[in-house]
Amino acid sequence: MIEARALNVEKVREDFPILARRIHGHPLVYLDSAATSQKPAAVIDVMDDYYRRYNANPHRGVYAISEEATAAYESARHRVASFINAASPKEVIFCRNTTEAINLVRYSWGRANVHAGDRILLTEMEHHSNLVPWQLLAREVGATLEFLCIDDQGLLELDDLERKLEGVRLLAITHQSNTLGTINPIKAIVEAAHRAGALVLIDGAQAVPHMAVDVRDLDVDFYAFSGHKMCGPTGIGVLWARRALLEAMPPFLGGGDMIKRVKLNEASWNDLPWKFEAGTPSVAEGIGLGAAVDYLRGFGMDAVRAHELEITEYAYEALSEVDRLTVFGPPPSRRAGVISFAMDGIHPHDLATIADRDQVCLRAGHHCAMPLMTRLGVPATARASFYVYTQKEEVDRLVNSIKEAQRIFDGHS
C-alpha cells in the first residue's frame, strides 16, 4: 500500500457544497465519481465570478472584460498543460469531453492516415467512446479492428502484444478501466507500440483525475480526458497531442476562431491550439477547469492516489466478505478507486434502487462497456467509485445497503 500523505477528508468534504445535503434525513453518500465528480466551491465560485463580472467572448474584443476573459481562459490552458507536463500549451486543445477529443483524432488524423488494410488495435475493456469511433473509421476506410484480451482478473493479456502490434497503425487504449478499475501499464505498452511503428492514443478520462500523469514521460501521441471527472465542470475536455501531429492534421470543425484568413472560396487556418477550436468556446467551463487543476494540485496527486487506494482496499475487503457477491477486476494494488460487483439473484439495478433509499449513490448498468460485460458473462454490474471526499463510513453504508437488499430479496424468495 502507498504510504499516504494523508488527506484531511473531513476538511476536504467542507469544500463540496453538495455533500452537506441531507435527503429524507440521510446524508448524501456519493459513490459515483467515475461517472462525474462533485465540484468544490473553488470551481463553482470562479465560474460564477466570470458570469457576474467579465462575461465576454475571449480573443475577439479589445475592450477590458473581453481581455479579462481571454487572460483567464488562456491561463487555464497553461495550467492544464503544466498539470500533465505538456511541452507547450499549444498542444492542449479544449473540447467538450473525452468523447469529442477521441472523435477529433478519428476524424482529423484518422481519415488522413488510416487506410484500407491497416489495423487498429484496441482492448476488450474500452469505453464505447474509445471503441465506436474506431468502428466508424474502420468501416469508412476499410481498416481492421483487433483486440487485446483480458484475463479472469481483468488484466490485459500482454504475452502476445508484439505479435498483435504487427501492421498496426494506431493503438487506442484506456489508461484506467472505468468498470474494473484496472490500471494498465501504459509506458511499457507505448514503448512496444512505437517499436512496431504504431501511434498511441490514450483514453485518460479515469486516470488524470486520480493519479499523476506525465504525457512526455509516457511518450504517448494522443491523450484525452474530461474536466467533469476531475472536480471541474461538464462541457470541457482536453485533447493533448504532439505538436507535429497537430500541425499536420486538418481542422475538425469549421467556423469562427479557427481561421486566419477567409475568402469566398478558400480559407487558411489559425495557429495552434485555436485551429481546432471553432466557434465561441466554453469560457466559464475552461476557467472552471483551471480552478479544478489548482484544487487538485493543492493536494498533490500522490496524496489523491494514496487516499483512493486506502479506500479501495477497505471497500474491496468489505465487499469480498459479503455472501453471494462477486467483485470483478484485479486486487487493489492493480486498480484505482472503482469496484464493480454483482450479487447472485439480485439485478444491479435493484441493488442501486435499494441503496438509493439510504441515499447511497451507486451506478448500475453496462457502464458504456457492453463488450466488457459480455466478456465478464454478466448483463450489468453495480459500481462504486471513490474520490478525495470518500470516507470509510460511506463504504460501510454501502455494505449495509447491500445486506438490506439481500434481506428483502431473501424474504421474497
Sine and cosine of phi, psi and omega as CSV:
sin_phi,cos_phi,sin_psi,cos_psi,sin_omega,cos_omega
0.00,0.00,0.64,-0.77,0.05,-1.00
-0.90,0.43,0.68,-0.73,0.09,-1.00
-0.96,0.26,0.95,-0.32,-0.16,-0.99
-0.96,0.30,0.75,-0.66,0.31,-0.95
-0.99,0.15,1.00,0.01,-0.37,-0.93
-0.85,0.53,0.74,-0.67,0.18,-0.98
-0.98,0.18,0.61,-0.80,0.17,-0.99
-1.00,0.07,1.00,0.01,-0.19,-0.98
-0.91,0.42,-0.59,0.81,0.06,-1.00
-0.86,0.51,-0.66,0.75,0.03,-1.00
-0.94,0.34,-0.66,0.75,0.03,-1.00
-0.85,0.53,-0.69,0.73,-0.05,-1.00
-0.88,0.47,-0.45,0.89,0.05,-1.00
-0.91,0.41,-0.34,0.94,0.00,-1.00
-0.97,0.22,-0.23,0.97,-0.12,-0.99
-0.93,-0.38,0.98,-0.20,-0.10,-0.99
-0.82,0.57,-0.61,0.80,-0.09,-1.00
-0.90,0.43,-0.45,0.89,-0.06,-1.00
-0.96,0.29,-0.17,0.99,0.09,-1.00
-1.00,0.09,-0.11,0.99,-0.07,-1.00
-0.96,0.28,0.62,-0.78,0.12,-0.99
-0.87,-0.50,0.70,-0.71,-0.01,-1.00
-0.85,-0.53,0.86,-0.52,-0.06,-1.00
0.80,0.60,0.60,0.80,0.06,-1.00
1.00,0.09,-0.09,1.00,-0.04,-1.00
-0.97,-0.22,0.67,-0.74,0.16,-0.99
-0.93,0.36,0.53,-0.85,-0.01,-1.00
-0.95,0.31,0.77,-0.64,0.11,-0.99
-0.92,-0.40,0.97,-0.26,-0.11,-0.99
-0.99,-0.16,0.96,-0.29,-0.02,-1.00
-0.86,-0.51,0.69,0.73,-0.01,-1.00
-0.71,-0.71,0.62,0.78,-0.05,-1.00
-0.95,0.32,-0.33,0.95,0.08,-1.00
-0.93,0.36,-0.42,0.91,0.07,-1.00
-0.98,0.19,-0.80,0.60,0.13,-0.99
-0.34,-0.94,0.62,-0.78,0.01,-1.00
-0.99,0.11,0.33,-0.94,0.16,-0.99
-0.98,0.20,0.26,-0.97,-0.14,-0.99
-0.92,-0.40,0.77,-0.64,0.06,-1.00
-0.97,0.26,0.36,-0.93,0.01,-1.00
-0.85,0.53,-0.52,0.85,-0.01,-1.00
-0.87,0.50,-0.56,0.83,0.03,-1.00
-0.98,0.20,-0.72,0.70,-0.01,-1.00
-0.86,0.50,-0.65,0.76,-0.09,-1.00
-0.93,0.38,-0.66,0.75,-0.03,-1.00
-0.94,0.35,-0.53,0.85,0.05,-1.00
-0.94,0.34,-0.66,0.75,0.06,-1.00
-0.89,0.46,-0.65,0.76,0.00,-1.00
-0.90,0.44,-0.63,0.77,0.04,-1.00
-0.86,0.50,-0.76,0.65,-0.05,-1.00
-0.92,0.38,-0.53,0.85,-0.03,-1.00
-0.99,0.16,-0.54,0.84,-0.20,-0.98
-0.90,-0.45,-0.51,0.86,-0.07,-1.00
-0.54,-0.84,0.63,0.77,0.05,-1.00
-0.89,0.45,0.93,-0.38,0.03,-1.00
-0.24,-0.97,0.35,-0.94,0.10,-1.00
-0.93,0.37,0.72,-0.70,0.12,-0.99
-0.98,0.22,0.27,-0.96,0.16,-0.99
0.96,0.28,-0.34,0.94,-0.23,-0.97
-0.92,-0.39,-0.14,0.99,-0.06,-1.00
-0.87,-0.50,0.51,-0.86,0.05,-1.00
-0.98,-0.21,0.04,1.00,0.02,-1.00
-1.00,0.09,0.25,-0.97,-0.25,-0.97
-0.87,0.50,-0.76,0.65,-0.12,-0.99
-0.95,0.32,-0.46,0.89,0.10,-0.99
-0.93,0.38,-0.64,0.77,0.04,-1.00
-0.92,0.40,-0.58,0.82,0.08,-1.00
-0.90,0.43,-0.67,0.74,0.02,-1.00
-0.89,0.45,-0.67,0.74,0.03,-1.00
-0.88,0.48,-0.72,0.69,-0.03,-1.00
-0.89,0.46,-0.68,0.74,-0.02,-1.00
-0.93,0.38,-0.68,0.74,-0.03,-1.00
-0.91,0.41,-0.72,0.70,-0.02,-1.00
-0.96,0.27,-0.46,0.89,0.12,-0.99
-0.89,0.45,-0.63,0.78,0.05,-1.00
-0.88,0.47,-0.64,0.77,0.02,-1.00
-0.88,0.47,-0.69,0.73,0.01,-1.00
-0.89,0.46,-0.64,0.77,-0.01,-1.00
-0.93,0.36,-0.61,0.79,0.08,-1.00
-0.90,0.44,-0.69,0.73,0.01,-1.00
-0.85,0.52,-0.69,0.73,0.02,-1.00
-0.91,0.42,-0.62,0.79,-0.06,-1.00
-0.87,0.49,-0.59,0.81,0.00,-1.00
-0.97,-0.26,0.14,0.99,0.01,-1.00
0.85,0.52,0.69,0.72,0.13,-0.99
-0.93,0.36,0.50,-0.86,0.01,-1.00
-0.93,0.37,-0.47,0.88,-0.05,-1.00
-0.42,-0.91,0.55,-0.83,0.12,-0.99
-0.89,0.46,-0.35,0.94,0.04,-1.00
-0.91,0.42,-0.29,0.96,0.04,-1.00
-1.00,0.06,-0.06,1.00,-0.04,-1.00
-0.98,-0.20,0.94,-0.34,0.01,-1.00
-0.98,-0.20,0.84,-0.54,0.08,-1.00
-0.99,0.12,0.73,-0.68,0.08,-1.00
-0.63,-0.78,-0.21,-0.98,-0.09,-1.00
-0.98,0.22,-0.58,0.82,-0.14,-0.99
-0.10,-0.99,-0.02,-1.00,0.03,-1.00
-0.86,0.50,-0.66,0.75,-0.03,-1.00
-0.85,0.52,-0.74,0.67,0.01,-1.00
-0.91,0.41,-0.61,0.79,0.01,-1.00
-0.87,0.49,-0.70,0.72,0.00,-1.00
-0.92,0.39,-0.64,0.77,0.04,-1.00
-0.92,0.40,-0.52,0.86,0.10,-0.99
-0.86,0.50,-0.72,0.69,0.02,-1.00
-0.90,0.43,-0.70,0.72,0.01,-1.00
-0.84,0.54,-0.72,0.70,-0.09,-1.00
-0.97,0.25,-0.74,0.67,-0.16,-0.99
-1.00,0.09,-0.79,0.61,0.03,-1.00
-0.99,0.17,-0.69,0.73,-0.11,-0.99
-0.89,0.47,-0.72,0.69,-0.03,-1.00
-0.89,0.46,-0.50,0.86,-0.04,-1.00
-1.00,0.04,-0.32,0.95,-0.19,-0.98
-0.81,-0.59,-0.25,0.97,0.03,-1.00
-0.96,-0.27,0.78,-0.63,-0.14,-0.99
-0.79,-0.61,0.11,-0.99,0.02,-1.00
-0.83,0.56,0.74,-0.68,0.01,-1.00
1.00,-0.01,-0.26,0.97,0.06,-1.00
-0.94,0.33,0.36,-0.93,0.01,-1.00
-0.89,-0.45,0.65,-0.76,0.10,-0.99
-0.90,-0.44,0.81,-0.59,-0.06,-1.00
-0.97,-0.25,0.80,-0.60,0.02,-1.00
-0.82,-0.58,-0.19,-0.98,0.08,-1.00
-0.76,-0.66,0.25,-0.97,0.02,-1.00
-0.95,0.33,-0.24,0.97,-0.09,-1.00
-0.98,-0.17,0.17,0.99,-0.11,-0.99
-0.94,0.33,0.61,-0.79,0.23,-0.97
-0.89,0.45,0.50,-0.87,0.01,-1.00
-0.81,0.59,-0.50,0.87,-0.01,-1.00
-0.92,0.39,-0.35,0.94,0.06,-1.00
-0.93,-0.37,0.41,0.91,0.06,-1.00
-0.78,-0.63,-0.83,0.56,-0.08,-1.00
-0.87,0.49,-0.66,0.75,0.04,-1.00
-0.84,0.54,-0.59,0.81,-0.02,-1.00
-0.98,0.20,-0.49,0.87,0.16,-0.99
-0.88,0.48,-0.71,0.71,0.00,-1.00
-0.89,0.45,-0.70,0.71,0.00,-1.00
-0.90,0.43,-0.70,0.71,-0.01,-1.00
-0.86,0.50,-0.67,0.74,0.02,-1.00
-0.91,0.42,-0.62,0.79,-0.07,-1.00
-0.94,0.34,-0.66,0.75,-0.12,-0.99
-0.96,-0.28,-0.16,0.99,0.00,-1.00
1.00,0.04,0.44,0.90,0.06,-1.00
-1.00,0.06,0.12,-0.99,-0.03,-1.00
-0.86,-0.51,0.67,-0.74,0.08,-1.00
-1.00,-0.09,0.71,-0.71,0.11,-0.99
-0.82,-0.58,0.32,-0.95,-0.12,-0.99
-0.68,-0.73,0.67,-0.75,0.23,-0.97
-0.99,0.12,0.73,-0.68,-0.04,-1.00
-1.00,0.02,0.24,-0.97,0.11,-0.99
-0.91,-0.41,0.42,-0.91,0.06,-1.00
-1.00,0.00,-0.09,-1.00,-0.08,-1.00
-0.94,0.34,-0.25,0.97,0.09,-1.00
-1.00,0.04,-0.13,0.99,-0.05,-1.00
1.00,0.06,0.32,0.95,0.06,-1.00
-0.98,-0.20,0.53,-0.85,0.02,-1.00
-0.91,0.41,0.66,-0.75,0.12,-0.99
-1.00,0.05,0.95,-0.32,-0.15,-0.99
-0.93,-0.36,0.09,1.00,-0.02,-1.00
-0.87,0.49,-0.53,0.85,-0.03,-1.00
-0.95,-0.32,0.43,0.91,-0.05,-1.00
-0.85,0.53,-0.73,0.68,-0.06,-1.00
-0.89,0.46,-0.63,0.78,0.04,-1.00
-0.91,0.41,-0.68,0.73,-0.03,-1.00
-0.94,0.35,-0.36,0.93,0.01,-1.00
-0.99,0.13,-0.15,0.99,-0.02,-1.00
-0.89,0.46,0.83,-0.56,0.03,-1.00
0.97,0.24,0.15,0.99,-0.03,-1.00
-0.99,0.14,0.74,-0.68,0.03,-1.00
-1.00,0.02,-0.60,0.80,-0.02,-1.00
-0.61,-0.80,0.72,-0.70,0.21,-0.98
-0.96,-0.26,0.86,-0.51,0.04,-1.00
-0.89,-0.46,0.87,-0.49,-0.20,-0.98
-0.54,-0.84,0.57,-0.82,0.07,-1.00
-0.98,0.20,0.61,-0.79,0.09,-1.00
-0.95,0.31,-0.63,0.77,-0.03,-1.00
-0.57,-0.82,0.78,-0.63,-0.03,-1.00
-0.93,0.38,0.75,-0.67,0.03,-1.00
-0.96,0.26,-0.23,0.97,-0.06,-1.00
-0.96,-0.28,-0.74,0.68,-0.05,-1.00
-1.00,-0.05,-0.32,0.95,-0.09,-1.00
0.98,0.19,-0.03,1.00,-0.04,-1.00
-0.84,0.54,0.78,-0.62,0.10,-0.99
-0.99,-0.14,0.91,-0.42,-0.07,-1.00
-0.99,0.14,0.54,-0.84,0.02,-1.00
-0.97,0.24,0.96,0.29,-0.20,-0.98
-0.87,0.49,-0.68,0.74,-0.10,-0.99
-0.88,0.48,-0.71,0.71,0.02,-1.00
-0.92,0.40,-0.62,0.79,0.01,-1.00
-0.92,0.40,-0.66,0.75,0.02,-1.00
-0.89,0.46,-0.68,0.73,0.02,-1.00
-0.85,0.52,-0.69,0.72,0.01,-1.00
-0.91,0.42,-0.66,0.75,0.00,-1.00
-0.90,0.44,-0.67,0.74,-0.01,-1.00
-0.93,0.37,-0.58,0.81,0.08,-1.00
-0.87,0.49,-0.53,0.85,-0.01,-1.00
-1.00,0.07,-0.03,1.00,0.03,-1.00
1.00,0.05,0.23,0.97,-0.02,-1.00
-0.99,-0.11,0.52,-0.86,0.21,-0.98
-1.00,0.04,0.33,-0.94,-0.08,-1.00
-0.78,-0.63,0.79,-0.61,0.15,-0.99
-0.93,-0.36,0.74,-0.67,-0.01,-1.00
-0.92,-0.39,0.80,-0.60,0.21,-0.98
-0.99,0.11,0.97,-0.24,-0.07,-1.00
-0.97,-0.24,0.34,0.94,-0.08,-1.00
-0.84,0.54,-0.59,0.81,-0.04,-1.00
-1.00,-0.09,-0.16,0.99,-0.08,-1.00
-0.99,-0.10,-0.76,0.65,-0.10,-1.00
-0.83,0.55,-0.61,0.80,0.01,-1.00
-0.94,0.33,-0.25,0.97,-0.26,-0.97
-0.84,-0.55,-0.14,0.99,-0.03,-1.00
-0.44,-0.90,0.27,-0.96,0.07,-1.00
-0.94,0.33,0.80,-0.61,0.02,-1.00
-0.84,-0.54,0.82,-0.57,0.01,-1.00
-0.85,-0.53,0.97,-0.23,-0.12,-0.99
-0.92,0.40,-0.49,0.87,0.02,-1.00
-0.96,0.26,-0.62,0.79,0.04,-1.00
-0.92,0.39,-0.64,0.77,0.03,-1.00
-0.93,0.36,-0.41,0.91,0.05,-1.00
0.91,0.42,0.51,0.86,0.00,-1.00
-0.98,0.19,0.13,-0.99,0.00,-1.00
-0.97,-0.25,-0.63,0.78,0.06,-1.00
-0.71,-0.70,0.65,-0.76,0.03,-1.00
-0.62,-0.78,0.81,-0.59,-0.09,-1.00
-0.85,-0.53,0.63,-0.78,0.08,-1.00
-0.38,-0.92,0.21,-0.98,-0.09,-1.00
-0.90,-0.43,0.53,-0.85,0.04,-1.00
-0.96,0.27,-0.57,0.82,-0.17,-0.99
-0.95,0.30,-0.22,0.98,0.06,-1.00
-1.00,-0.04,-0.03,1.00,-0.07,-1.00
-0.80,-0.60,0.66,0.75,0.03,-1.00
0.97,0.24,0.03,1.00,0.03,-1.00
-1.00,-0.08,0.01,-1.00,-0.02,-1.00
-0.99,0.17,0.24,-0.97,0.18,-0.98
-0.96,0.29,0.28,-0.96,0.08,-1.00
1.00,0.09,0.14,0.99,0.05,-1.00
-0.64,-0.77,0.76,-0.65,0.04,-1.00
-0.59,-0.81,-0.01,-1.00,-0.12,-0.99
-0.68,-0.73,0.72,-0.69,0.33,-0.94
-0.94,-0.35,0.87,-0.49,0.20,-0.98
-0.98,-0.19,0.66,-0.75,0.08,-1.00
-0.49,-0.87,0.38,-0.93,0.07,-1.00
-0.85,0.52,0.65,-0.76,-0.10,-1.00
-0.86,0.51,-0.64,0.77,-0.02,-1.00
-0.88,0.47,-0.60,0.80,0.04,-1.00
-0.92,0.39,-0.71,0.71,-0.01,-1.00
-0.90,0.43,-0.62,0.78,0.02,-1.00
-0.88,0.47,-0.60,0.80,-0.05,-1.00
-0.99,0.15,-0.36,0.93,-0.08,-1.00
-0.98,0.21,0.64,-0.77,0.11,-0.99
-0.95,0.30,0.32,-0.95,0.00,-1.00
-0.87,0.49,0.39,-0.92,0.03,-1.00
-1.00,0.02,-0.77,0.64,0.01,-1.00
-0.83,-0.55,0.49,-0.87,0.02,-1.00
-0.95,-0.31,0.53,-0.85,0.03,-1.00
0.52,-0.85,-0.42,-0.91,-0.04,-1.00
-0.92,0.38,0.47,-0.88,0.12,-0.99
0.97,0.25,-0.32,0.95,0.03,-1.00
-0.99,-0.13,0.12,0.99,-0.05,-1.00
-0.94,-0.35,0.41,-0.91,0.15,-0.99
-0.97,-0.25,-0.71,0.70,0.00,-1.00
-0.52,-0.85,0.66,-0.75,-0.02,-1.00
-0.78,-0.62,0.76,-0.65,0.19,-0.98
-0.91,-0.42,0.07,-1.00,-0.05,-1.00
-0.87,0.49,-0.55,0.84,-0.12,-0.99
-0.88,-0.47,0.11,0.99,0.01,-1.00
-0.30,-0.95,0.26,-0.97,0.03,-1.00
-0.50,-0.86,0.37,-0.93,0.16,-0.99
-0.86,-0.51,0.37,-0.93,-0.23,-0.97
-0.98,-0.18,0.47,-0.88,0.04,-1.00
-0.93,0.37,0.23,-0.97,0.08,-1.00
-0.94,0.33,0.24,-0.97,0.15,-0.99
-0.94,0.35,0.55,-0.83,0.03,1.00
-1.00,0.00,-0.07,1.00,-0.20,-0.98
-0.94,0.33,-0.27,0.96,0.08,-1.00
-0.82,0.58,-0.48,0.88,-0.04,-1.00
-0.95,-0.31,0.24,0.97,-0.07,-1.00
-0.82,-0.57,0.94,0.34,-0.04,-1.00
-0.96,0.30,0.59,-0.80,0.11,-0.99
0.99,0.14,0.06,-1.00,0.04,-1.00
-0.89,0.45,0.82,-0.57,-0.05,-1.00
-0.97,0.23,0.16,-0.99,0.09,-1.00
-0.99,0.14,0.99,0.12,-0.19,-0.98
-0.92,0.39,-0.81,0.58,-0.02,-1.00
-0.87,0.50,-0.63,0.78,-0.01,-1.00
-0.92,0.40,-0.65,0.76,0.06,-1.00
-0.89,0.46,-0.69,0.72,0.04,-1.00
-0.89,0.46,-0.64,0.77,0.05,-1.00
-0.90,0.44,-0.62,0.78,0.04,-1.00
-0.90,0.43,-0.64,0.77,0.07,-1.00
-0.86,0.51,-0.65,0.76,0.03,-1.00
-0.92,0.38,-0.58,0.81,0.03,-1.00
-0.90,0.43,-0.66,0.75,0.06,-1.00
-0.87,0.50,-0.71,0.70,0.04,-1.00
-0.87,0.50,-0.65,0.76,-0.04,-1.00
-0.89,0.45,-0.73,0.68,-0.01,-1.00
-0.92,0.39,-0.63,0.78,0.02,-1.00
-0.90,0.43,-0.45,0.89,0.05,-1.00
-0.89,0.46,-0.52,0.86,0.08,-1.00
-0.99,0.15,-0.63,0.78,-0.24,-0.97
1.00,0.00,0.77,-0.63,-0.08,-1.00
-0.94,0.35,-0.34,0.94,0.11,-0.99
-0.91,0.40,-0.60,0.80,0.03,-1.00
-0.94,0.33,-0.61,0.79,0.06,-1.00
-0.87,0.49,-0.75,0.66,-0.01,-1.00
-0.89,0.46,-0.67,0.74,-0.03,-1.00
-0.89,0.45,-0.69,0.73,0.02,-1.00
-0.89,0.45,-0.70,0.72,-0.02,-1.00
-0.90,0.43,-0.61,0.79,0.02,-1.00
-0.91,0.42,-0.64,0.77,0.04,-1.00
-0.88,0.48,-0.71,0.70,0.02,-1.00
-0.91,0.40,-0.65,0.76,-0.03,-1.00
-0.90,0.43,-0.68,0.73,0.05,-1.00
-0.87,0.49,-0.67,0.74,0.00,-1.00
-0.90,0.44,-0.72,0.69,-0.03,-1.00
-0.93,0.36,-0.64,0.77,0.00,-1.00
-0.86,0.51,-0.70,0.71,0.00,-1.00
-0.92,0.39,-0.69,0.73,-0.04,-1.00
-0.91,0.43,-0.69,0.73,-0.02,-1.00
-0.95,0.32,-0.56,0.83,0.00,-1.00
-0.91,0.41,-0.35,0.94,-0.01,-1.00
-1.00,0.01,-0.08,1.00,0.00,-1.00
-0.99,0.16,0.77,-0.64,-0.02,-1.00
-0.87,0.49,0.65,-0.76,0.12,-0.99
0.91,0.41,0.28,0.96,0.01,-1.00
-0.96,-0.30,0.73,-0.68,0.03,-1.00
-0.94,-0.34,0.82,-0.57,0.09,-1.00
-0.99,-0.11,0.77,-0.64,0.00,-1.00
-0.99,-0.15,0.54,-0.84,0.09,-1.00
0.97,-0.24,0.04,-1.00,-0.12,-0.99
-0.98,0.22,0.12,-0.99,0.08,-1.00
-0.91,0.42,0.29,-0.96,-0.10,-1.00
-0.81,0.59,-0.55,0.84,-0.04,-1.00
-0.91,0.42,-0.33,0.94,-0.03,-1.00
-0.94,-0.34,0.14,0.99,-0.05,-1.00
-0.73,-0.68,0.22,-0.98,0.09,-1.00
-0.98,-0.19,-0.26,-0.97,-0.13,-0.99
-0.98,0.18,0.82,0.57,0.02,-1.00
-0.68,-0.73,0.77,-0.64,0.07,-1.00
-0.72,-0.69,0.87,-0.49,0.10,-1.00
-0.97,-0.23,0.61,-0.79,-0.06,-1.00
-0.46,-0.89,0.26,-0.97,0.04,-1.00
-0.64,-0.76,0.53,-0.85,-0.01,-1.00
-0.91,-0.42,0.78,-0.63,0.05,-1.00
-0.84,0.54,0.81,-0.59,0.11,-0.99
0.99,0.11,-0.03,1.00,0.01,-1.00
-0.75,-0.66,0.85,-0.53,0.01,-1.00
-0.93,0.37,0.59,-0.81,0.01,-1.00
-0.81,0.58,-0.56,0.83,0.02,-1.00
-0.90,0.43,-0.59,0.81,0.05,-1.00
-0.93,0.37,-0.64,0.77,0.08,-1.00
-0.85,0.52,-0.71,0.70,-0.03,-1.00
-0.92,0.39,-0.58,0.81,0.01,-1.00
-0.92,0.39,-0.67,0.74,0.02,-1.00
-0.94,0.35,-0.62,0.79,0.07,-1.00
-0.87,0.49,-0.58,0.82,-0.01,-1.00
-0.90,0.44,-0.44,0.90,0.07,-1.00
-0.87,0.48,-0.49,0.87,0.05,-1.00
-0.99,-0.11,0.20,0.98,-0.04,-1.00
0.87,0.50,0.56,0.83,0.14,-0.99
-0.99,-0.11,0.91,-0.42,-0.05,-1.00
-1.00,0.06,0.95,-0.31,-0.11,-0.99
-0.81,-0.59,0.71,-0.71,0.03,-1.00
-1.00,0.10,0.60,-0.80,0.09,-1.00
-0.62,-0.78,0.68,-0.74,0.01,-1.00
0.57,-0.82,-0.40,-0.91,0.00,-1.00
-1.00,-0.09,-0.07,1.00,0.13,-0.99
0.86,0.52,0.55,0.84,-0.03,-1.00
0.83,0.56,0.61,0.79,0.02,-1.00
-0.57,-0.82,0.84,0.54,-0.09,-1.00
-0.88,0.48,-0.66,0.76,0.07,-1.00
-0.87,0.50,-0.56,0.83,0.04,-1.00
-0.92,0.39,-0.63,0.77,0.06,-1.00
-0.86,0.51,-0.66,0.75,0.04,-1.00
-0.87,0.49,-0.68,0.73,0.01,-1.00
-0.90,0.44,-0.60,0.80,0.00,-1.00
-0.98,0.21,-0.27,0.96,0.03,-1.00
0.98,0.19,0.46,0.89,0.01,-1.00
-0.73,-0.69,0.46,-0.89,0.05,-1.00
-0.97,0.25,-0.43,0.90,-0.08,-1.00
-0.22,-0.98,0.23,-0.97,0.14,-0.99
-0.70,-0.71,0.32,-0.95,0.26,-0.96
-1.00,0.02,0.53,-0.85,-0.06,-1.00
-0.67,-0.74,0.80,-0.60,0.15,-0.99
-0.95,-0.32,0.72,-0.69,0.00,-1.00
-0.69,-0.72,0.54,-0.84,-0.25,-0.97
-0.85,-0.53,0.30,-0.96,0.05,-1.00
-0.44,-0.90,-0.26,-0.96,-0.15,-0.99
-0.89,0.46,-0.37,0.93,-0.07,-1.00
-0.99,-0.15,0.05,1.00,-0.07,-1.00
-0.99,0.17,0.68,-0.73,0.01,-1.00
-0.91,-0.41,0.41,-0.91,0.06,-1.00
-0.88,0.47,-0.55,0.84,0.03,-1.00
-0.87,0.50,-0.50,0.86,0.03,-1.00
-0.95,0.31,-0.57,0.82,0.11,-0.99
-0.89,0.46,-0.66,0.75,0.05,-1.00
-0.87,0.50,-0.64,0.76,0.04,-1.00
-0.88,0.47,-0.65,0.76,0.04,-1.00
-0.88,0.48,-0.74,0.67,-0.02,-1.00
-0.87,0.49,-0.65,0.76,0.03,-1.00
-0.90,0.44,-0.61,0.79,0.03,-1.00
-0.91,0.41,-0.63,0.78,0.03,-1.00
-0.90,0.43,-0.68,0.74,0.01,-1.00
-0.92,0.39,-0.54,0.84,0.09,-1.00
-0.91,0.41,-0.64,0.77,0.07,-1.00
-0.88,0.47,-0.64,0.77,0.07,-1.00
-0.88,0.48,-0.70,0.72,-0.01,-1.00
-0.88,0.47,-0.67,0.74,-0.01,-1.00
-0.89,0.45,-0.75,0.67,-0.06,-1.00
-0.96,0.28,-0.57,0.82,0.07,-1.00
-0.91,0.40,-0.55,0.83,0.02,-1.00
-0.94,0.35,-0.40,0.92,0.00,-1.00
-1.00,-0.06,-0.11,0.99,-0.07,-1.00
-0.99,0.16,0.00,0.00,0.00,0.00
